[in-house]
Amino acid sequence: MRINGLLLTLAVLIVSGCISSPAPTGLADDQVISSNAIGSAGEKKNGSGETKFRVETVATGLRVPWGFAFLSEGNMLFTERPGSVRMIETGKLKENVIFEVPDVEPSSESGLMDISLHPDFENNKFVYLAYAYNEDGKHVKIVRYKFDSETLKEDKIIIDKIPAAPNHAGTRARFGPDGKLYVTTGDATDWNLAQKTDSLAGKTLRLNDDGNVPEDNPFFNDKKYRPEIWTIGHRNAQGLAWQPGTNLMFQTSHGPSYFEGKGGGGDEVNIVEAGKNYGWAEISHNEEREGMESPLLEYSPACAPASGMFYNGDKFPGFKGDFFFGCLRGTRIIRVKLDGRKVIGQENFLEGNFGRIREIAEGPDGYIYFSTSNRDGRGNPAKEDDRILRFVPAE
C-alpha cells in the first residue's frame, strides 16, 4: 500500500481533521425543524411520518464534551476531553467539576473520551471512563469508579495498555444487551495493527464488568488471538449502539479519505458481529474481499462520524427505531431509517448550524441530546461553544 507524498500530505490533513470545519451559522431559538417522512406512505398511518422539533440549549462554555451518561431525568454526567467529568443536575450545569482524571493525556484527538454507567448502576454506582494516558508511550485504558453523588472514587483498572496515538485513539466503552462491556479501539495510526490478532488496536473488545474475559468470546481458546477480541479490522470506530428488537450492534467509523487513489471519504456505518473481520487496512470504502465485511453505509466525501444512537423514546414517534450519529467534519446529524439490516433512507439535520457535532444520545426524558466539538482545534467556535443541546418536540 503506497501513497505518494502529495496524497499522503492531503491524507494527514483531511483524515486528522486539520482542515478546519466551517463556522456555525446558528439557529433561531424558536425555529421549527421538520423531518422527512422516510419510507412508504403506510408508515405515516403508523405514526412514523413527519416529525417537528426545536433545538434547546442545555449548557454552554464547555471544553469539548465527548460522552454522556444519564443518571435520571434531568441529571447527566459528561466528559470534557481535557480531563474533567462534569454534571448537569435538574437541567442546569453544576459550576464545580465532579472529577478530574489525574493521568489523562489530552493531545490532538485524544484525552478523556467516553463515560458509561454499569447496567446495575442504581445499586452499585459504578461509572466507567475511557481515556488516553502516557506510560512507556501513549495508550488508552478503561477505569471503573464509584459515584457517591459528589465525586468519583475507588478506581479500578478494567483494561489498559490499548495502543494509542494523538490520532486514532477514539474509544467508546458501552454495555451491550448481554451485560458485557464492549470497547472500540483505533488503529493508533499504524495500519498494520488492525489485522494483527495479538494487538488490541483496531478492534472491538468484549469484557466482563470487572475486566475479566468472557469464555464465550469468539477467540477465547485461540492462542493466535488476544482473548478480549470480539472483531478485528477497524480503523477508528467512535460510535456504538444496539438496534432495539434485533440487538444488532451498529458502529460508526472514520475512514481513510485519500487511500490508494480513492476519492476523499470512506467513513462507515457497520453492523458488527462476533468474530468478523471489517477489512481495514486490507480494504476500504465499498471494496469487497472474501472473509471481510464491507460497510452497510459508506460516506464520500468524509463526514467524520463521531457517535451513534438508536431512538427508542416516545417524544418523537416518527424517529422510533431510527439510527442517529453526529458528524465532525460533516457538521450535521445524520438520521438513518432501517428495517432490520436494510437501509430505507437517510436524512441530514442541522447541517452547518452548530458546527462539529460529537456525541448524540437519548435522554431518560425522551429528548435527543447532542454536543458540539468546535473547541477541539479543528473548528471555528461560536461564543457559546462548546455546547450541549437537545431536540424537543415542536407544537
C-alpha positions, 0 to 999 in steps of 0.5 A: 500500500503506497501513497505518494507524498502529495496524497499522503500530505492531503491524507494527514490533513483531511483524515486528522481533521486539520482542515478546519470545519466551517463556522456555525451559522446558528439557529433561531431559538424558536425555529421549527425543524421538520423531518422527512417522512422516510419510507412508504406512505403506510408508515405515516398511518403508523405514526412514523411520518413527519416529525417537528422539533426545536433545538434547546440549549442545555449548557454552554462554555464547555471544553469539548464534551465527548460522552454522556451518561444519564443518571435520571431525568434531568441529571447527566454526567459528561466528559470534557476531553481535557480531563474533567467529568462534569454534571448537569443536575435538574437541567442546569450545569453544576459550576464545580467539576465532579472529577478530574482524571489525574493521568489523562493525556489530552493531545490532538484527538485524544484525552478523556473520551467516553463515560458509561454507567454499569447496567446495575448502576442504581445499586452499585454506582459504578461509572466507567471512563475511557481515556488516553494516558502516557506510560512507556508511550501513549495508550488508552485504558478503561477505569471503573469508579464509584459515584457517591453523588459528589465525586468519583472514587475507588478506581479500578483498572478494567483494561489498559495498555490499548495502543494509542496515538494523538490520532486514532485513539477514539474509544467508546466503552458501552454495555451491550444487551448481554451485560458485557462491556464492549470497547472500540479501539483505533488503529493508533495510526499504524495500519498494520495493527488492525489485522494483527490478532495479538494487538488490541488496536483496531478492534472491538473488545468484549469484557466482563464488568470487572475486566475479566474475559468472557469464555464465550468470546469468539477467540477465547481458546485461540492462542493466535488471538488476544482473548478480549477480541470480539472483531478485528479490522477497524480503523477508528470506530467512535460510535456504538449502539444496539438496534432495539428488537434485533440487538444488532450492534451498529458502529460508526467509523472514520475512514481513510479519505485519500487511500490508494487513489480513492476519492476523499471519504470512506467513513462507515456505518457497520453492523458488527458481529462476533468474530468478523473481520471489517477489512481495514487496512486490507480494504476500504470504502465499498471494496469487497474481499472474501472473509471481510465485511464491507460497510452497510453505509459508506460516506464520500466525501468524509463526514467524520462520524463521531457517535451513534444512537438508536431512538427508542423514546416516545417524544418523537414517534416518527424517529422510533427505531431510527439510527442517529450519529453526529458528524465532525467534519460533516457538521450535521446529524445524520438520521438513518431509517432501517428495517432490520439490516436494510437501509430505507433512507437517510436524512441530514439535520442541522447541517452547518448550524452548530458546527462539529457535532460529537456525541448524540444520545437519548435522554431518560426524558425522551429528548435527543441530546447532542454536543458540539466539538468546535473547541477541539482545534479543528473548528471555528467556535461560536461564543457559546461553544462548546455546547450541549443541546437537545431536540424537543418536540415542536407544537 
